[in-house]
């Protein structure tokens, strides 16, 4: 039963229009993009200011209310699924780009700013924010930091953590904590920003984020390498990296994904190809010409037919096709299960071969695409979760994928986080002592256990 006095307390702090109690509203915030069963929270709150955000966290602490922060809900590991006895804090009203500093090349943003909006705003100022998760058109920067999101440009430019210069966040009691700075160097106190990035909302609630910006590349060239054998494509990836070339993007698609994307987007992809590599090099014009020529040669040495984008429109079409992979696959069956187990780049051929074996053994359709250049593949299983037999086979396939990735020296997650979906496998990667240490840290910083309970490290 809802405590009407507590609801009124939140309404007095935030305004009645920022407190959601209707079942239809709460169901909206009951799930994320992971495909797990949702559960509606007791209450949803939409703070309009930094002060309101902190006061809401403070009340949750005082009342012992489990608290889950939600941006756009694009999380792929169940990290935004709330507790039924808890509160969802929505960041959608905290969407200001507070500053873009051209002289010192940084931006200050609120957590609800959409990733693509910051990207566009920085370009308008002659600057560049590289992280580009596949959901960038809707995902928010607070969620990107909480999950340490990657993206297509991660191979050359790194991931979200490489651009976080500082944070202001509320601890579990609602106190505002500052870490980092607007300066390139800062070793004042503990590196709390490094701890918070990728913490999946379990250690604090972001209020402001300082992000590093860089000059945009002066030139770029994109190409599609078409292969008759998937093994040749995977070996090309290792060969490009071995040649000490770091493309801005180096993406992989298998034949099933190619055909599915082509049916969905009509992008002109070669349906007969066993695999594609979508590649872009960028930088100084002379460097781009040299590296593009070397990459083309390596691809051809491995049996590829290479198609160069002739202009910006063709280049954009290539990346639109790649970004269409998830929505295209999602149309095929009622359910999809998207993974992101990641292996060292040299192990890409072995991992792709393993995915083929796992699909056959579990009698499932798996479309594989992803950031091959940094070893981050996205095997995507299309199925019907209403069928218990299919659910069981999917669970077996996912476990086999994780086991093989770890055997190859990889990790459970390259960019989606552990959330609820992978946390039970954590001990297989890091061991019980690491989990115990992490839980002691969590208990010290969040003694009532209200911050996104059960995610990232379990417990």
Secondary structure, DSSP 4 states (H G I P E B T S, - for coil): ---HHHHHHHHHHH-GGGEE--HHHHHHTS--TT-PPP---SEEE--SSHHHHHHHHHHHHHHT--EEEESSS--SSSTTPPPTTSEEEE-TT---EEEEETTTTEEEE-TT-BHHHHHHHHHHTT-B-----TTTTT-BHHHHHHHT---TTHHHH--GGGGEEEEEEE-TTS-EEEEE-SSS---SS--HHHHHTT-TTSS-EEEEEEEE-BPPPSEEEEEEEEESSHHHHHHHHHHHHHTT---SEEEEEEHHHHHHHHHHH-----TT-SEEEEEEEEESHHHHHHHHHHHHHHHHHTT-EEEE--SHHHHHHHHHHHHTHHHHHHTTSSEEEE---B--GGGHHHHHHHHHHHHHHTT-EEEEEEEGGGTEEEEEEEE-TTSHHHHHHHHHHHHHHHHHHHHTT-BS-SSS--TTTTGGGHHHHH-HHHHHHHHHHHHHH-TT--BSTTSSS--
